[in-house]
Amino acid sequence: MSRIHAPWLLGLGLLAGCALRGDVRKVELQVEALRSELSRSDSLRRVERDSLARVLASVQATLAAEQNALVQIRGDIRSDLQTVLQQLGSLQEVTGQSQQRLSELRSRLGTPAPAPAPIDTTGAAPPPAAAPPTSGPGAGQMYDLTLQQYRRGSFTTARLGFREFLRLYPDDEHAPDAFYYIGESFAAENPDSAAAVYQEVVKRYPNSPRAPSALYKLGLLAEHRGDKAAARTFYARVLAGYPRSDEANLARDKLQTLGR
């Protein structure tokens, strides 16, 4: 009897051993899978940390660049303000020197110096008063400083400067330009005043290159307010009086457009 059951018992033991090894193998596979999952999780966390670090570095770099730009802007504003103050000081100095020379000249001639004429800031430039001989360094420097203010967009300051220039140097070669720029300074805020100044440029300086420019601007202003008849008249005057000017070609195109 024991001989019969011995092989069976032996087979049962072998089967039990195989089952035990299979369970162990399953456990080992589960452990390996868990380790792999943990490894992937750590890798993802490292990727997330690296990504956050890059974003933080980018934000810090952007903030630093903006701070540097702000410092640069503040420096530029401070420098521009100092330049304007220096230019205004130079303009005042030149004006004072010119008035002093004028007073000395009148004193030598034995004539009393009249009170300074008020400057009109709402309409066309007033008729220029008597002035000392021009085209000297004082006139050129004053005109250049005022033109710089105009080009910087300081139209009110430039307008006052050009008026003072015309009062002191009415016969200077830049007088037509000063008149024209006074009109330009009014163009955006007060078209009626601009038109009055442009008319004065054409009247006072018909042989100046600024005359066709002023006529053309008068045509543009008339066209802008819807007066096509007046606009055509101004453009026609440009072609008739100044056929070789740069504005003549522009006026010709405008007439063709308005004639349609």
Steps between C-alpha positions, in 0.01 A plus 500: 500500500778743588674413175193591301454842661865603501512617134176683548626677805820585320307652208284696740809641664644599165176670405498690830859611441415622150199691630715659769762607246224639275364713785845622580551592136168689498606691807833578339325628186267713709796645687678577174185664360466707818865605477453593133189702587686679778789567263265649241334709769837633614592576139176692449561696819851584381360616165242714679766648728723577202208658312406714799862603543519609135176697532625669816831586333315645201277712726801625695681587175191687373471696825867587487470618138195713586682653795798582279268652238327709769835626624599586142169683439542700818853592396384603153220716643742665741748563219228640270378731775850628561545559127173696478596711800839570349347597167245726666778661699701556184194642326434739785865601506502567125175698524634705788821575312304606193278731702806647669665567162177658378482727805864600458448581133196714573685672780783593265251629248329706767159337463306354791435129499130414480337244727513141368200410285271231647505161333167373368470124560158447342521626143740599227836651577493876571677741267872494582650800678828669421803287577878524485696371201443126458656190347756494780581211737226612741225462241624163376538357849158619608336353190677164540407469867137582426489256209630229731207565734260471206649171385475362852125572499514796740275705271400768751860569598609499136216733402607755761861464392420556131291807585782645703740420217279686252471796736878527536607387152218577253736515201699187572518235229315260730206736553276321241584168664415636846165629373425167333584298812269720707223392265608137528491523880132603475400245233378224731344701784370813322462470120355851467809655660720281283319622187546863606873450543533316167323791330749737661792291374371523141438872538831595660733256329359421154845418364592266783489119460260509793236682293397195288514285815265740677261510202492122484430479875216750452356266239524206739327694776221607263459144379489373858212732591312393185551817293608337174465820297745686727733200498506495118575874500802459727632200305458695174696792649785262580511378139469850355746678726749226581489241218852368575451453873466163664151597608394551138496125433302440818255776409454354151409162648258665741328688217457178305349332806264788576395528136352151499 
